[in-house]
Amino acid sequence: MAASFGPETQVVWYAPRAHAKPGPRRDRGYLLWPAWAHRVMAPEVRDRPLNPLALAVLRLLAASRATAREVAIHLAIHPELAAFVVADLQGSGYLDPNAGLTGRGRALLDDERDAALSLVPGWVFRDPWGEGLWPFVARELSPAQTSINDRGYPDLELGTTGKPWTQRAFMQRPPEGAAARAPEAREILRAADQHRRIARRLGRYARSHFWEEDGPDLFDPKRLDLARIAEIEAEAHPVYLATFLYVPQDGPDQELDWHVCDFFGRDNSLDLRRRIVEVADGQPLLARELDRVIGKTVVAKDFADYRQRQRQRLAEAQLLLDRALTLDIRRHPIQGALARMLDAWLELRELDAFADGRRCDSVLSECRKVMEGLFAGLRNDWPLTGLWRRIPKDRALRDAEYCAATKEVGFARLPDLWRKVWPDQLSRVTDSANTWNLRPLLMATLLGAQNEPEHPLRRAAIRRSDLLDLIESVVNLGGGASHYRAGQHDGEAEVRSAVDKTLVIVGSLLGLPVCSISEIEAP
């Protein structure tokens, strides 16, 4: 219950960090955000010695005597990149000079296989507003050093032994009547999966190649004992997660906008910022706290001004959406995701040359979310349960099955990466609510349309024979393939292209006329 949250509630600290110089401490806004902490058994999330691309190459070479060129073909990467990875694995002692697996390489693969199956005690955190789990599994609760101030609330004790400081922090209470709900096994599994995917993107080879986002599931539900993935303490623990808000003091967005650090030390979190803004709408004290930070930017003078600008931009996004896909789009559940995509696009356009890679990535991510919502809706209307059972495991037979479905539905070509979807991956999207493994969901939808003459994908193929390539392009970019720098207009042009393609895809599948961004922005 909400009453269990108070000044005496434990504060946890996972070293939130800013993406740029965050300015003096007095200019930041430290925040204590409520969460339910659940002690669970979860898949082990840990650092890996190899990035996913190198690991895929190592696994392939352990199973065959493929050349670097054959590796490139199999993994749909450039031959030079394949050759570079092979050379790097040889230099690290995982492959011998003939590209054969060494003892060290075999030990690594054995360790990876064991790690993928192991379950360990950990902690997951549920947000009392969104009620979902934050994408993180902690090995332990990491208590913050705190002291009680003269108002009876905790202050953070930060700094080093030589340079300590006491930091005031705003404590946000949970909503009235908030209650803990025990996490289900698949919720825990998804939190662990998202945690590791985020770690991959932020790692040494982050965004090295787009296929990483939709590669094999990191934790295979078929190999894990889901009955053991569960809460191991009957009672949830109320905690406060500590973070801070800041305005960058260097870089392309210096003094331009405000950001919120992810609770768990992983750069910024747009999802957390959105949640804070939503909550502050009805919480005057939190809104006043945001005033201190937002007032130091050029985007707004205070929270009220910032929120008003947001509402105006969202209204403009809805108007653009109506122009792009006609008023009929309002009848479809996907219209909310489309409006958020156009809202992010308008914000990027407002910032113009000051927009950095994060803003471009934000729009591309929203495009991908539209794809997830769109094809999740198709799965609900055209069930796919059990479809994966008719797909052969043999690669050549599977490829023939996929190509036959592509041709029969009405498309000329199947994107290369869709060919690599395995039957087990199909089962995870056909027999559950999984939408984050998007390429398996796309391939399953195509297979489902094969025997359904009235399927929307068949009608869309008549309008756009290149629709699958458009979808793949959006998924590719939305999966985090690109970073852009401020003032690099090719980045903005590519984002505009992704938005246009998303509108075309939605219009084609829903049978609506489509106008491009350029057309709908024209006065």
Secondary structure, DSSP 8 states (H G I E B T S, - for coil): -GGG-STTSEEE------SS----GGGSEEEEEEEEEEEEEEE-----SS-HHHHHHHHHHHH----HHHHHHHHT--HHHHHHHHHHHHHTTSB-TTS-B-HHHHHHHHHHHHHHH-EEEEEEEE-TTT-SB-S--BSS--B--EEE-TTS-EEEEEE-SSSEEEE--EE----TT-------HHHHHHHHHHHHHHHHHHSTTTTS-GGGGGSS-SS-TTTS-GGGSSBSSSS-EEEEEEEEEE--SSSTTTTT--EEB-TTSSSB-HHHHHHHHHHHTT-HHHHHHHHHHHTTSSS-SSHHHHHHHHHHHHHHHHHHHHHHH-GGGGGSTTHHHHHHHHHHHHHHHHHGGG--HHHHHHHHHHHHHHHHHHHHHHHHHS--TTGGGGS-SSHHHHHHHHHHHHHHHT-S---GGGGG--HHHHHHHHSSS--SSHHHHHHHHHHHHTT-TT-HHHHHHHH-TTHHHHHHHHHHHHTT-----TT-HHHHHHHHHHHHHHHHHHHHHHT-----HHHHH--
